[in-house]
Amino acid sequence: AMAKNVESTAYRRLDVDALEDDKFEDGAENCNVSGVDEKAVEFLLQGNRSGEALHSVLQNTPAGRIPQDLKDRTTLITAKVLKSFRLNEIESAVGKLSEKEADVLIKLIYRAFELEPEGPLLQWHAQIVARFGKGPIVRVFTSRNSL
């Protein structure tokens, strides 16, 4: 049995770079400082297009070393988007997220708890854990880039 394990090639299918991608975000040259287009997000919210607004926020969340005020603005616009969903829409919205988007969102939810801890944050958190397990939480706390 031991020899069989040694010859296993399963490890070759593991994408190590995918596991380590946050390590390359430390350099300022990789920063996405443009961030979220708040006007576009507001426009989507006014049109009752919460799903698209959430997608826009998650696709454009700044990464790497970014100014605190930009982090806070991103967090507050995210909280506003999350509040725009009805409680019975949250599960479906989380069901449409990729794992990477779930990781970004859980990070934003933790930041939102600090800035304005009201609204449906716990429901979003619970649905992310229900769908993705504890992975997103673990990755937030082990990431070198705190939001």
C-alpha positions in Angstrom: 0.0 0.0 0.0 2.9 2.3 0.8 4.5 2.1 -2.6 1.2 2.8 -4.3 0.9 6.1 -2.5 4.4 7.1 -3.5 3.6 6.6 -7.1 0.3 8.6 -6.9 0.2 11.4 -9.4 -2.8 13.2 -7.8 -0.5 15.9 -6.4 0.4 17.0 -9.9 -3.1 18.1 -10.5 -2.9 20.5 -7.6 -2.6 24.1 -8.8 -0.1 25.4 -6.3 -0.1 28.9 -7.8 -3.9 29.1 -7.2 -3.3 28.4 -3.5 -0.5 31.0 -3.3 -1.9 33.8 -5.4 -2.3 36.3 -2.5 1.4 36.3 -2.0 1.9 38.2 -5.3 -0.5 41.0 -4.4 1.8 42.6 -1.9 3.7 44.7 -4.5 2.2 48.1 -5.3 2.6 47.5 -9.0 -0.1 44.8 -8.8 -2.6 47.1 -7.1 -6.0 47.6 -8.5 -6.5 51.1 -7.1 -9.2 52.2 -9.4 -11.7 50.2 -7.4 -15.4 50.0 -7.5 -17.3 52.3 -9.8 -19.8 53.6 -7.2 -21.9 55.5 -9.8 -22.4 52.4 -11.8 -23.3 50.4 -8.7 -25.8 53.1 -7.6 -27.3 53.0 -11.1 -27.8 49.2 -10.9 -29.3 49.5 -7.4 -31.8 52.1 -8.6 -32.8 49.7 -11.3 -33.4 46.9 -8.8 -30.4 45.0 -10.3 -28.9 44.0 -7.0 -27.2 40.8 -8.4 -25.4 42.8 -11.1 -24.4 45.5 -8.5 -23.0 42.8 -6.3 -21.1 41.2 -9.2 -19.7 44.7 -10.1 -18.5 45.3 -6.6 -16.8 41.9 -6.2 -15.1 42.1 -9.6 -13.7 45.5 -8.9 -12.7 45.3 -5.2 -9.2 46.8 -4.9 -6.5 44.3 -3.9 -3.1 44.7 -2.4 -1.9 47.7 -0.4 -4.6 50.4 -0.9 -5.4 53.5 1.1 -7.7 53.0 4.1 -10.3 55.5 2.8 -10.7 53.4 -0.4 -11.1 50.2 1.7 -13.8 51.9 3.8 -15.7 53.3 0.8 -15.6 49.8 -0.9 -16.9 48.2 2.3 -19.7 50.8 2.7 -20.9 50.4 -0.9 -20.8 46.6 -0.5 -22.9 46.9 2.7 -25.4 49.0 0.8 -25.6 46.4 -2.0 -26.1 43.6 0.5 -28.9 45.5 2.2 -30.7 45.9 -1.2 -31.4 42.2 -1.4 -34.5 40.8 0.3 -33.7 38.2 2.9 -35.3 35.5 0.8 -33.0 36.4 -2.2 -29.7 36.0 -0.3 -29.4 32.2 -0.7 -29.9 32.4 -4.5 -27.4 35.3 -4.8 -24.8 33.4 -2.9 -25.5 30.4 -5.1 -24.3 32.4 -8.1 -20.9 33.4 -6.6 -17.7 31.8 -7.6 -15.4 30.7 -4.8 -13.1 33.7 -5.5 -16.1 36.1 -5.2 -17.2 34.4 -2.0 -13.7 34.9 -0.6 -13.8 38.6 -1.5 -17.3 39.0 -0.1 -16.6 37.3 3.2 -13.6 39.7 3.7 -15.9 42.7 3.0 -18.5 41.3 5.4 -16.0 41.2 8.2 -14.9 44.8 7.4 -18.6 45.8 7.3 -19.2 44.3 10.8 -16.5 46.8 12.1 -17.9 49.9 10.2 -21.6 49.4 10.5 -22.7 46.2 12.1 -26.3 46.2 11.3 -28.3 44.9 8.3 -28.3 41.4 6.8 -24.5 40.7 7.3 -25.1 37.6 9.4 -27.5 36.1 6.9 -25.0 36.6 4.1 -22.2 35.2 6.2 -24.4 32.1 7.1 -25.3 31.5 3.4 -21.6 31.7 2.3 -20.6 29.2 4.9 -23.6 27.0 4.0 -22.5 26.9 0.3 -18.7 27.1 0.5 -18.0 25.7 3.9 -15.4 27.3 6.1 -12.8 27.8 3.3 -13.6 31.5 2.7 -13.3 32.2 6.4 -10.0 30.3 6.8 -8.6 32.1 3.7 -9.6 35.6 5.1 -7.7 34.9 8.3 -4.7 33.4 6.6 -4.4 36.0 3.9 -1.6 38.5 4.1 -3.8 41.2 2.7 -6.3 42.3 5.4 -9.0 44.4 3.8 
